[in-house]
Amino acid sequence: MSAQSPAENELARLLVESLNLEEVEPGEIEPEAPLFGEGLGLDSIDALELSLAINKHYGVQLRSDGEANRRIFASLRALSAHVEQSRAA
């Protein structure tokens, strides 16, 4: 298991809180593991809720019909990198 960066840990906390993942500790989320399917098991409703939380917390807007969503939501690390890149732009 690779370690989370501080930005990934902050995003993991937001993910756990916004989706009410009571049995998941933010620090236990593997940065490279898939968020959907076999990884955390998130679904499309979770993606929508997480997008809203990211928008509110970071001011980064993720479009529901965005072509890059599969890549952006691939893992905690990919999502964190996208948020950081969007905030810097």
C-alpha positions as CSV (number, residue, x, y, z in Angstrom):
1,M,0.0,0.0,0.0
2,S,1.4,3.4,-0.9
3,A,1.1,6.3,1.5
4,Q,-1.4,9.1,0.9
5,S,-0.1,12.6,0.3
6,P,-1.5,15.3,2.6
7,A,-3.8,16.4,-0.3
8,E,-5.0,12.9,-0.8
9,N,-5.7,12.5,2.9
10,E,-7.7,15.7,3.0
11,L,-9.7,14.5,0.0
12,A,-10.2,11.0,1.5
13,R,-11.6,12.7,4.6
14,L,-14.0,14.7,2.5
15,L,-15.0,11.5,0.6
16,V,-15.7,9.5,3.7
17,E,-17.7,12.4,5.4
18,S,-19.7,13.4,2.3
19,L,-20.7,9.8,1.5
20,N,-21.2,8.7,5.1
21,L,-18.8,5.7,4.7
22,E,-19.0,4.7,8.3
23,E,-16.9,1.6,8.0
24,V,-14.0,3.3,6.1
25,E,-11.2,5.3,7.7
26,P,-9.8,8.0,5.4
27,G,-6.2,6.8,6.0
28,E,-7.2,3.3,4.9
29,I,-8.1,4.3,1.3
30,E,-5.4,3.0,-1.0
31,P,-4.5,6.0,-3.2
32,E,-4.2,3.8,-6.4
33,A,-7.2,1.6,-5.7
34,P,-10.3,2.1,-7.9
35,L,-13.1,4.2,-6.3
36,F,-15.8,2.3,-8.2
37,G,-16.6,-1.3,-8.6
38,E,-14.0,-3.6,-6.9
39,G,-12.3,-0.8,-5.0
40,L,-14.4,1.3,-2.7
41,G,-17.5,0.1,-4.5
42,L,-18.9,3.6,-5.2
43,D,-21.7,4.1,-7.7
44,S,-22.9,6.9,-10.0
45,I,-25.0,8.5,-7.2
46,D,-21.8,8.6,-5.0
47,A,-19.9,10.3,-7.8
48,L,-22.6,13.0,-8.0
49,E,-22.5,13.5,-4.2
50,L,-18.7,13.6,-4.2
51,S,-18.7,16.1,-7.1
52,L,-21.0,18.4,-5.2
53,A,-18.8,18.1,-2.0
54,I,-15.6,18.8,-4.1
55,N,-17.3,21.8,-5.6
56,K,-18.4,23.2,-2.3
57,H,-15.1,22.5,-0.5
58,Y,-12.5,23.2,-3.2
59,G,-14.5,25.3,-5.7
60,V,-13.7,22.8,-8.4
61,Q,-16.6,21.9,-10.7
62,L,-16.8,18.4,-12.1
63,R,-19.3,18.0,-14.9
64,S,-21.6,14.9,-14.8
65,D,-21.2,14.5,-18.6
66,G,-17.5,15.1,-18.7
67,E,-15.6,12.8,-21.0
68,A,-12.6,12.7,-18.6
69,N,-14.7,11.6,-15.6
70,R,-13.6,7.9,-15.9
71,R,-10.0,9.0,-15.7
72,I,-10.6,11.7,-13.0
73,F,-12.5,9.3,-10.7
74,A,-10.3,6.3,-11.4
75,S,-8.6,6.5,-7.9
76,L,-8.1,8.8,-5.0
77,R,-4.7,9.8,-6.4
78,A,-6.2,10.6,-9.8
79,L,-9.0,12.6,-8.3
80,S,-6.7,14.5,-5.9
81,A,-4.3,15.3,-8.8
82,H,-7.2,16.7,-10.8
83,V,-8.5,18.8,-7.9
84,E,-5.0,20.2,-7.3
85,Q,-4.5,21.0,-11.0
86,S,-7.9,22.7,-11.3
87,R,-7.3,24.8,-8.2
88,A,-3.9,26.0,-9.5
89,A,-5.4,26.9,-12.9
